[in-house]
Amino acid sequence: MKIFVLKLSLFRTKLLIVLAFLLIVTLGVQYYLNLQNEKQNADLRKKQEQALVAGIVLGVNGMQSPYRMSEILEQENQFFFGEKIRNRIQDVIVISNDWTVYDSLNPDYLPTTDENGKTVYKKLSELKDLPPLVDVERLGEDKSKFPNAVIENENAEAEAHAIPIETNRGRWYVMVILKNERNLIAQRAALSLTYTLAVLLISTTVTVILVWRFTKPIANLSEAARKIAQGDLSVRVPVGNRTDEMGKLAVQFNEMIAQLEKNKKLEQQLKEAEKNAVVGRLASAIAHEIRNPLNYINLTLDHLRAKFAPEDKTRKADFEKLTTQLKAEVARINQQITDFLHYSRPPKLNLKPLEIRKIIEDSIRVAEAEAEDLSVEINFSCANETPEIMGDEQALRSVFNNLFINAIQAMTEKGGTLTISVAPDSEGFVKIEVADTGIGIPPENLPKIFEPYFSTKETGTGLGLAIVERFVNEHKGKITVESELGKGTKFTLRLPKA
């Protein structure tokens, strides 16, 4: 036989304690309210009974005394008929055995005297504004004599009680008319219900808040799992000060995500290393197999231009143009080989204090020829108080050569302006901005421009900007890019001061 054992965790214990506390508080408040309500109702019934007894006593005294009941109330030492009791009694009517009104606190019901000096009593049946009679069935056949016996109105402001009194003159009745306290009882019941609803509402609110607090970590875990499924490993689940199972689960979940993120970075590094190894072997082969013929072609072109140039000016100009184009193509192939070598086997940087102005001016001179052919104007400005930077001269030349050539080639359609500015930056950096008025970069391509082998040019290798980013990172610097289609692109470099 399998025995079920409820294993109480810290989380479950907290939840059970909170629910038990809410249940005890709710029942306790409800018990207190019911107790108070019963106490008030008992007190009300006692006062009603006291008023009824006082009314009967007053009626009997009115039957036996030569004074009217109103006169009896005005006599001294009438402690039995206190102010609170009088306020509850609206009227006391003494009814004789011939069903006439013998006495009443209401002056309109009192007997009158006719012209002959004879006392005229009002008939009970003539009283039309009496409140409903309570417990009318106890009166037996006499109930038909009471005009208010057939009135049924639970919302009446008063109620009548008829008590038979046996005398030597026959059966008399004392009718005591009391204020109806049923409305007050109903109000108290409604008030008690209101308190109950308030307690339930507060309990429900507290329960909802607690449930939300207990289930929020689960919702956070669910949302984090959804983002992880979409490939976002940077998400973390907030833990706060929780030390229960949910807090431990959130901590373990975050540790798992961190490990997955670490593994992903390691995989990316491994893929990058494999890619670099392939590129390195390819670059070595290219450098060995192609650079020697390229050097021979370049030297041969120089020899042809020096020894075999035509005498005719027209033919000589065409000859110079063709040989220049050939040398440019040879230089372009040689630069691509250099890019492969730089990316696959980046040289060890020789960092030393450098004047950034001189390096940028040298790179501008390299780009001036192509800028002139494409009608691109180059503007360069450098702040007077720009400090030296800590860098490698050859690596920085490669950085600026790539940036300037890319910017110029982005303005091939209608020319434009290349603006280069240098100024000190905060946090120990020098800021260099390279802005062009070219075609711009599509938003979907911006995250990819620093990836190796990504290029939108037909003849591009996609290594220029990858080399730029690598050299900037090895200088402990930063590079960002802003671009807008049809308006241009701006690269911002921050290199550390010397």
C-alpha positions in Angstrom: 0.0 0.0 0.0 1.5 3.3 -1.1 1.4 6.0 1.6 1.0 9.6 0.3 3.4 11.9 2.2 3.0 15.7 1.7 6.4 17.2 1.5 6.2 20.8 2.6 8.8 23.0 1.0 9.6 26.5 2.2 7.5 28.0 -0.7 4.5 25.8 0.1 4.9 26.5 3.9 4.8 30.2 3.3 1.7 29.9 1.1 -0.1 27.7 3.5 0.7 30.0 6.5 -0.6 33.0 4.5 -3.8 31.3 3.5 -4.4 30.0 7.0 -3.8 33.5 8.4 -6.3 35.0 6.0 -8.8 32.3 6.8 -8.5 32.8 10.6 -8.7 36.6 10.2 -11.8 36.4 8.0 -13.5 34.0 10.3 -12.5 36.0 13.4 -13.8 39.3 11.9 -17.0 37.6 10.8 -17.5 36.1 14.2 -16.9 39.4 15.9 -19.4 41.2 13.6 -22.0 38.5 14.1 -21.5 38.7 17.9 -21.9 42.5 17.8 -25.0 42.2 15.6 -26.6 39.7 17.9 -25.7 41.8 20.9 -27.3 44.9 19.4 -30.4 43.0 18.3 -30.8 41.5 21.8 -30.4 45.0 23.3 -33.0 46.3 20.8 -35.5 43.5 21.7 -35.0 44.2 25.4 -35.8 47.9 24.9 -38.8 47.0 22.9 -40.0 44.6 25.6 -39.4 47.2 28.2 -41.4 49.8 26.2 -44.2 47.3 25.7 -44.4 46.4 29.4 -44.3 50.1 30.3 -47.1 50.8 27.8 -49.2 47.9 29.3 -48.6 49.2 32.9 -49.6 52.7 31.8 -52.7 51.5 30.2 -53.8 49.4 33.3 -53.1 52.5 35.5 -55.2 54.6 33.1 -58.1 52.1 33.6 -57.9 52.1 37.4 -57.0 55.8 38.0 -59.3 58.8 37.7 -56.5 60.5 35.8 -55.8 60.3 32.1 -52.6 58.5 31.1 -51.1 61.8 29.9 -51.6 63.2 33.3 -50.1 60.2 35.0 -46.9 60.6 32.9 -46.7 64.2 34.1 -46.8 63.2 37.8 -43.6 63.2 39.7 -41.6 60.1 40.5 -42.6 58.2 37.4 -39.2 56.5 37.1 -40.7 53.5 35.4 -41.6 55.6 32.4 -38.1 56.9 31.5 -37.3 59.3 28.6 -35.9 56.5 26.4 -39.1 54.4 26.9 -41.4 57.3 26.2 -39.5 58.0 23.0 -40.2 54.4 21.9 -44.0 54.6 22.7 -46.0 56.5 20.1 -49.4 55.9 21.8 -51.3 53.8 24.4 -55.0 53.2 23.7 -57.3 51.8 26.4 -60.3 50.0 24.7 -63.4 49.3 26.8 -65.6 46.2 26.6 -68.0 48.0 24.2 -65.1 48.7 21.8 -64.9 52.4 22.5 -61.7 54.4 23.2 -61.6 55.0 27.0 -58.2 56.7 27.1 -55.3 57.5 24.8 -52.1 59.5 24.8 -53.3 60.9 21.4 -55.6 63.9 22.2 -57.5 63.2 19.0 -58.7 59.9 20.3 -59.9 61.2 23.7 -63.7 61.3 24.5 -65.6 64.6 24.0 -68.6 66.2 25.6 -71.8 66.9 23.6 -74.3 69.8 24.0 -76.1 68.0 26.9 -72.8 67.5 28.8 -72.8 63.8 28.1 -69.4 62.1 27.5 -69.1 60.8 23.9 -66.5 58.0 23.4 -65.0 57.3 19.9 -65.6 53.9 18.5 -62.5 51.8 17.8 -63.7 51.2 14.3 -63.5 55.0 13.7 -59.7 55.0 14.1 -58.4 54.8 10.5 -54.7 55.7 10.9 -53.6 52.9 13.2 -50.4 50.9 12.4 -50.6 47.2 11.7 -51.5 44.9 14.6 -48.8 42.4 15.6 -49.7 38.7 16.3 -53.3 39.3 15.5 -54.1 35.5 15.5 -53.8 35.4 19.3 -56.9 37.6 19.6 -59.2 34.9 18.4 -62.7 36.2 17.4 -62.0 39.6 18.8 -59.6 40.3 15.9 -62.5 41.3 13.7 -63.1 44.3 16.0 -59.7 45.8 15.3 -59.6 47.9 12.1 -55.8 47.5 11.9 -56.0 43.7 12.1 -56.1 43.3 8.3 -53.2 45.8 7.6 -50.0 44.2 6.4 -47.2 46.6 6.0 -43.7 45.4 7.0 -42.3 48.8 6.2 -44.6 50.7 8.5 -43.0 53.2 10.9 -44.9 51.7 13.9 -46.5 48.6 15.1 -49.5 47.9 17.4 -49.7 45.3 20.2 -53.1 44.5 21.7 -53.2 43.0 25.2 -56.5 41.8 26.7 -57.2 42.8 30.3 -60.0 41.0 32.2 -61.9 43.4 34.6 -65.1 43.3 36.6 -66.6 45.3 33.7 -65.6 42.6 31.1 -62.7 42.3 28.8 -60.8 45.5 28.0 -57.8 45.9 25.8 -54.7 48.0 26.1 -53.2 48.7 22.6 -49.6 49.8 22.8 -48.2 51.4 19.6 -44.4 51.3 19.4 -42.0 52.6 16.9 -41.1 50.0 14.3 -37.4 49.0 14.8 -37.4 46.5 11.9 -35.8 49.1 9.6 -33.1 49.6 12.2 -32.5 45.8 12.3 -32.4 45.7 8.5 -29.9 48.5 8.5 -27.7 46.7 11.0 -28.0 43.5 8.9 -27.0 45.5 5.8 -24.2 47.1 7.7 -23.0 43.7 8.9 -23.2 42.5 5.3 -21.2 45.5 4.2 -18.5 44.7 6.8 -18.5 41.1 5.6 -18.1 42.1 2.0 -15.3 44.6 3.0 -13.5 41.8 4.8 -13.9 39.4 1.8 -12.7 42.1 -0.5 -9.6 42.8 1.6 -8.9 39.1 1.9 -9.4 38.6 -1.9 -7.1 41.6 -2.6 -4.4 40.3 -0.3 -4.8 36.8 -1.8 -4.5 38.2 -5.3 -1.4 40.2 -4.4 0.2 37.2 -2.7 -0.7 34.9 -5.7 0.8 37.5 -8.0 3.9 37.8 -5.9 4.3 34.0 -5.7 3.6 33.4 -9.4 5.6 36.4 -10.8 8.9 34.4 -10.7 7.2 31.7 -12.7 6.1 34.3 -15.2 9.6 35.7 -15.3 11.0 32.2 -16.0 8.5 31.6 -18.7 9.3 35.0 -20.4 13.0 34.3 -20.1 12.6 30.8 -21.6 10.7 32.3 -24.5 13.5 34.8 -25.2 16.1 32.1 -25.0 14.1 30.1 -27.5 14.4 33.1 -29.8 18.2 33.1 -29.4 18.6 35.9 -26.8 21.0 34.6 -24.2 21.6 37.9 -22.5 18.3 37.7 -20.6 18.4 37.1 -16.8 15.7 36.4 -14.3 15.5 38.8 -11.4 16.1 37.1 -8.2 15.7 39.8 -5.6 15.9 38.7 -1.9 14.1 35.4 -2.4 15.6 32.5 -0.6 12.9 29.9 -1.2 12.6 27.3 -4.0 11.6 30.0 -6.5 14.7 32.1 -5.7 17.0 29.0 -5.9 15.3 28.1 -9.2 15.9 31.6 -10.6 19.6 31.5 -9.6 20.1 28.1 -11.2 18.3 29.3 -14.3 20.5 32.3 -14.6 23.6 30.2 -14.1 22.4 27.9 -16.9 21.8 30.8 -19.2 25.3 32.2 -18.4 26.8 28.8 -19.2 24.9 28.6 -22.4 26.1 32.1 -23.3 29.6 31.2 -22.5 29.4 28.1 -24.6 28.0 30.1 -27.5 30.9 32.5 -27.3 33.3 29.7 -27.2 31.7 28.1 -30.3 31.8 31.5 -32.1 35.5 31.8 -31.1 36.2 28.3 -32.3 34.4 29.0 -35.6 36.4 32.2 -36.0 39.6 30.4 -35.2 38.8 27.8 -37.8 37.9 30.4 -40.3 41.1 32.3 -39.6 43.1 29.2 -40.0 41.6 28.6 -43.4 42.2 32.2 -44.4 45.7 32.1 -43.1 46.5 29.0 -45.3 44.8 30.7 -48.2 46.7 34.0 -47.6 50.0 32.2 -47.4 49.3 30.4 -50.7 48.2 33.6 -52.4 51.2 35.6 -51.1 53.6 32.9 -52.3 52.0 32.1 -55.7 50.8 35.5 -56.7 53.0 38.2 -55.2 56.1 37.2 -57.1 54.3 37.4 -60.6 52.7 40.7 -59.5 56.1 42.2 -58.6 57.5 41.1 -62.0 54.5 42.6 -63.7 54.9 45.9 -61.8 58.6 46.1 -62.6 57.9 45.3 -66.2 55.3 48.1 -66.4 57.9 50.5 -65.0 60.4 49.3 -67.6 57.9 49.7 -70.4 57.0 53.2 -69.4 60.7 54.2 -69.2 62.1 52.5 -72.3 59.3 51.9 -74.8 57.0 55.0 -74.5 55.8 56.2 -78.0 57.1 59.5 -79.3 53.7 60.6 -80.5 52.0 62.6 -77.8 48.5 61.2 -78.4 49.8 57.6 -78.4 52.1 58.4 -75.4 49.1 59.7 -73.4 47.1 56.5 -74.2 50.2 54.4 -73.3 50.6 56.2 -70.0 46.9 55.8 -69.2 46.9 52.1 -69.9 50.0 51.4 -68.0 48.8 53.4 -65.0 45.5 51.5 -65.0 47.5 48.2 -65.1 49.7 49.3 -62.1 46.5 50.4 -60.2 45.0 46.9 -60.8 48.2 45.3 -59.7 48.2 47.5 -56.6 44.6 46.6 -55.9 45.4 42.8 -56.1 48.4 43.4 -53.9 46.2 45.2 -51.3 43.7 42.4 -51.2 46.6 40.0 -50.5 47.8 42.3 -47.7 44.3 42.4 -46.3 44.1 38.6 -46.2 47.5 38.5 -44.4 46.5 41.2 -41.9 43.3 39.5 -41.0 44.6 35.9 -40.9 47.9 36.7 -39.2 47.6 40.2 -37.7 51.1 41.6 -36.9 52.1 42.2 -33.3 51.5 45.8 -32.5 54.4 48.1 -31.5 52.5 50.6 -29.4 54.2 54.0 -28.8 53.2 57.6 -28.5 52.1 58.9 -31.9 50.9 62.2 -33.4 47.5 61.3 -34.9 47.6 64.3 -37.3 50.6 63.0 -39.2 49.2 59.5 -39.7 45.9 60.9 -41.0 47.6 63.3 -43.4 49.6 60.4 -44.8 46.5 58.4 -45.3 44.8 61.4 -47.0 47.6 61.6 -49.5 47.1 58.0 -50.4 43.4 58.6 -51.0 43.7 62.0 -52.8 44.3 60.5 -56.2 41.1 58.4 -56.1 39.2 61.3 -54.5 40.2 63.6 -57.3 39.0 61.2 -60.0 35.6 60.9 -58.3 35.2 64.6 -57.6 35.3 64.1 -53.8 36.4 67.0 -51.6 38.4 66.1 -48.5 38.1 68.4 -45.4 40.4 67.8 -42.5 40.5 69.5 -39.1 42.5 68.8 -36.0 42.1 70.6 -32.6 45.3 72.4 -31.5 45.4 70.8 -28.1 45.0 67.2 -29.4 47.2 64.9 -27.3 49.3 62.1 -28.7 47.8 58.6 -28.8 49.3 55.3 -27.9 49.3 53.2 -31.1 51.0 51.3 -33.9 51.8 53.5 -36.9 51.4 50.8 -39.6 48.2 49.4 -38.1 46.6 52.9 -37.9 47.6 53.7 -41.4 45.8 50.6 -42.5 42.7 51.6 -40.4 42.5 55.1 -42.0 43.4 54.0 -45.5 40.4 51.5 -45.4 38.0 54.1 -43.9 39.0 56.9 -46.4 38.9 54.6 -49.5 35.5 53.2 -48.4 34.1 56.7 -47.9 35.4 57.9 -51.2 34.0 54.9 -53.1 30.6 55.5 -51.4 30.4 58.8 -53.4 31.1 57.5 -56.9 27.7 58.6 -58.4 27.8 62.4 -57.9 30.9 63.1 -55.9 30.7 64.6 -52.4 32.6 65.6 -49.3 34.8 63.6 -47.0 35.0 65.3 -43.6 37.7 64.2 -41.1 37.9 65.8 -37.6 40.1 65.1 -34.6 39.6 66.4 -31.1 40.2 65.3 -27.5 37.5 63.2 -25.9 36.5 62.5 -22.3 37.7 59.5 -20.3 41.3 59.6 -21.7 40.5 59.2 -25.5 41.0 61.1 -28.7 38.0 61.1 -31.0 38.3 60.8 -34.8 35.2 61.3 -36.9 35.2 60.2 -40.6 32.0 61.4 -42.3 31.0 61.2 -46.0 28.0 62.3 -48.0 27.6 59.1 -49.9 24.8 56.7 -50.5 24.6 55.4 -46.9 24.3 51.9 -45.5 20.9 50.2 -45.3 19.7 49.6 -41.7 19.6 45.8 -42.1 23.4 45.9 -43.1 24.6 48.0 -40.2 25.0 45.1 -37.8 27.0 43.2 -40.4 29.6 45.7 -41.7 32.3 44.6 -39.3 31.8 40.9 -40.1 34.6 39.4 -42.2 33.8 38.7 -45.8 30.7 40.8 -45.7 30.7 43.2 -48.6 28.2 44.9 -50.9 30.8 45.7 -53.5 31.2 43.4 -56.5 35.0 43.3 -56.2 35.2 43.7 -52.4 36.7 41.0 -50.1 34.8 42.1 -47.0 37.9 42.3 -44.9 38.6 46.1 -44.9 36.2 47.1 -42.0 36.9 43.8 -40.2 40.6 44.7 -40.1 39.6 48.2 -39.0 37.6 46.9 -36.1 40.3 44.4 -35.1 43.1 47.0 -35.1 40.9 49.4 -33.1 40.1 46.8 -30.5 43.7 45.8 -30.2 44.5 49.4 -29.5 41.9 49.2 -26.6 39.8 51.7 -28.6 36.2 51.9 -29.7 34.5 52.3 -33.0 30.9 53.1 -33.8 29.0 53.9 -37.0 25.9 56.0 -37.9 24.4 56.0 -41.4 21.3 57.2 -43.2 20.4 56.1 -46.7 20.9 58.9 -49.3 22.7 61.2 -46.8 25.9 59.5 -45.8 27.8 57.6 -43.1 29.9 58.6 -40.1 32.5 56.4 -38.4 33.6 57.5 -34.9 36.8 56.2 -33.5 38.1 56.7 -29.9 41.7 55.9 -29.4 43.4 56.0 -26.0 45.7 58.9 -25.2 49.5 58.2 -24.7 
